[in-house]
């Protein structure tokens, strides 16, 4: 490719370290699309003849058909997908293929291809997120009334509903959707035409190529156009936060599936056995989702470190921008598919959830609120009285709602029989009607709102 300047070819090691084809061949569709848009513009502007433009476009279609049928071969001598495609095009149509590279560089070519690939990746993730949200909504509606313990510090805190718990993850995923959508909006500017770094003297039409490729317009600065990888970092940042959310639900499934919790039974599709212990049902899919979050976070860190301190415009370090994005995308797709499948097929053991909710003095705050509302105590005093009631119930080995009125009035004479209206877990969840609260009516309203967005 640059034999006019160099007397010798690269060493074998140089060829290997310099080649990106083994991973950037994933962008062959985007490379073909960018080349077709470019040559159409060259023809329309008279930079190449209409006949040559038509020949090149047909040749690109022929190369694409070959890739589709036979795959993209690894040829390290051709370095990357751009040079491979140009070589294949030359094999197909002859020397006229050399006109395709007029008024462009591999720098703006790869920047364009990578943006197109990341944009497609975002669209795939958004579709997968929509499927996951649907699974959460379906199960949340099914369990809008199902009582479970809510935890802080992994200690029983207050009763909530399983539907409310699942809708919390729907909220997290909604933020992930927003982040990916925002990233897509920011990336949707086309670098093609920036050439190596300074633009070109040919009378190109960058608006035409941007429109042909579905961009909102061209990038405004040629230096930034070829060197910007914010769009890849935006993708990885959104992917990392999404993976963290998935890992939290995965961890809960791991805990809930254990015998001490017994809150959920994962289907055989998402469980594995033991090579030595026949009784085991391991939540391996959830554990792998939890583990993959670390690898996705590592991919984000990898690209950030690569880009740190790079001067304008293009440096070969940036060849390492694609592997972390590709890896993160593959892992995130697996994680979303796995979590969607687990949510759809899980058997939630709601009786066990209720049993644990009732056993952990989780209505203590309801007693304190009753003392404030009905007996007029300041909350801090009500908190103290309730703490004494919990201590007494613990001594007797019963729940708060099982304490006799005599036991309660011995603690505070202002307590009367109406207190029992708030001490059950059902009464507790039903009373949490503030906006965003766990009351079943609220959960159903939140589900309706989510479906109407």
Secondary structure, DSSP 8 states (H G I E B T S, - for coil): --TTT-SS---HHHHHHH--HHHHGGGHHHHHHHHHHHHHHHHHTTSS-HHHHHHHHHHHHHHHHHHHHH-----GGG-SHHHHHHHHHHHHHGGGGGGGGTT--HHHHHHHHHHHHHHHHHHHHHHHHHHHHHHHHHHHHHTTT-EEEEEETTEEEEEEEHHHHHHHHHHHHHHHHHHHHHHHHHH-SB-TT-TTTT--SS---HHHHHHHTT-SSB-S-HHHHHH--HHHHHHHHHHHHHHHHHHHHHHHHHHHHSTTT--EE--GGG-B--SS-TT--B-HHHHHHHHHHHHHHHHHHHHHHHHTT--SS--GGGGGHHHHHHHHHHHHHHHHHHHHHHHHH-EE-HHHHHHHHHHTTTTHHHHHHHHHHHH---HHHHHHHHHHHHHHHHHHT--GGGS-HHHHHHH-TT--GGGGGTSSHHHHHHH--STT---HHHHHHHHHHHHH-
